[in-house]
Amino acid sequence: MKVADTPRVIGTVVSLLDKVDGVEAKKVLIQLISTLGMNDENKVTIGRADGFRKMLKLLVNGDAELTKQILKTLRHFLEATDTPASGLLSPRSLRDGSGSANLNGNVNSNGNTIGNAASN
């Protein structure tokens, strides 16, 4: 698989969440989505493919292991990263594909940002 094929593969995997039968098959897809989501750009692609909504819909399935896997995956996607691409995960960028978040200010000794945050 080439890197250029990744968005197509993600779209296919996400679309299968609605199509496969059986909890075990859904667990495998969720694990695959989690692995693909290690990259911030892939997280955005998963969001654009409606992956988050589809995972949330599966939470009502009732299977404890599937629910655990989905929650673990969603938590993984919500974790902030310190990379420039992390701004790609803002609600605005997921909606319209615009740039990344831009923090203007300094970080104090506690790790808190001092200054204004702006979205590009």
N, C-alpha and C positions, 0 to 999 in steps of 0.2 A: 504494500500500500504506500502510495506517495503522500506527502504532506498535503499536496493540492487536493487530494481526494477526501481529506478528513471531513469537511463540511457535508459532503454527500453521504459518507458513512454514518456520521452523526444523525443526519436526517432519516436515514433508513432505520437505524437502531431505535430512535425515538418513535418513529411511526409504528414499529413493531409492538410497542407497549399496548396499543389498542387492539392489535390483531392476534397476538399469541394467546393460547389458552393454557391454563395451569399456572399455579403459583411458582413452581420451580423455574419455569421458562421466564417468568417476569423477574424473578430474583436475579437470574443470569443477566438479563438486560439491564437491570438497575446497577449491578456490579460493573458492567461494561460502560454504562453512562458515567458512573463514578470515576472509573479509570480514565476515560476520555476527558473528563472534566478537570484533570490535573492541570491543564493549561487554561489560563484565563480566557484566551480567545475562544477556546472550545466551550467554555461555560456560556459565553455569549451566544454561540451557535446553538447550544442546547436550549437556551431560553427562547431564542427566535424560532426554534422548531417546535415550540410549545411543550418542551420536555418537563418543565416545572409544573405546569398545570396538569399534565398527564400523570406525573408522579403523585401529586396531591389527590387526584381522583382515585388512585389506587389505595390510598390510605384507608378508605372505607371498606376495603376488601374483607377485613376481619382477621387475616392471617398475621399472627404476632411476629413471625420472622420476616415477612415481607415488609411489614410496617417498620420494624427495626432497621432494615436495610435502607428503606426510603428515607427515614429520618436521619440516618447517618449520612447518606448521600446529600440530602438537602443542607444539613449542617456544614458539610464539607464545602458546598458551593457558597454558603453565606460567609465563610471565614474570610476575613480581609487578608490581603497579601500586601507586601511592601514593594511590589513591582509597578512600573509605570502603567502596565496594562490593567491594573486592578480597577482603575476608573472606568474601564469598559463595562463594568457590572452595574453602573448606576441605572436607575429606572429609566431615565431619559435615553441613555445609549442603547438599552435593550429594546426600547420602543422604536427609536428612529435611526439607530446606527451612528449617532453623532460621536464626537471625540471622547476624551477622557476627563476625569475630574482633575482639577488643578488647585493645589493648596498653596495659598500665598501666606507666608508667615514662617515663623521659626518654631522649633520643637524645644520645649523646656526640659529640665532634668527629669521630670516625671514621664516624659514621652508624649505629653499633650501638645497639640498644635496651638500656637498662639498666632492669631491673625484671622483673615477671612478665607473662607472656602468658596471657590467659584467653579461652576461647571462649564466646560467648553461646548 
